[in-house]
């Protein structure tokens, strides 16, 4: 009997005696840094998630955000209550409108703003 035969026999016995595991989520992390990572962790439903952004401001503290897992493939981090400062002007964003911060943290898509 070859090593291959022994291995195949062991696998067959294991399959016969042990239950099939449920689907395993690949590359999951217990502390997602953004909604894109939360989406990869599953189950991929829109709602409030706790994330741990990696930057000097949060110092490994958690942040609750709304994750839109349906629009354009999901993974969107939805935030509100932003203020934009430009020279002497302060632009306050209408808090009744949701603002979206895309996965990369570099592209901001603001739905509306008021001066």
Secondary structure, 3 states (H helix, E strand, C coil): CCHHHHHHHHHHHHHHHCCCCCCCCCCCCCCCCCHHHHHHHCCCCCEEEEECCCCCCCCCCCEEEEEECCHHHCCEEEECCCEEEECCEEEECCCCCCEEECCCCCCEECCCCEC
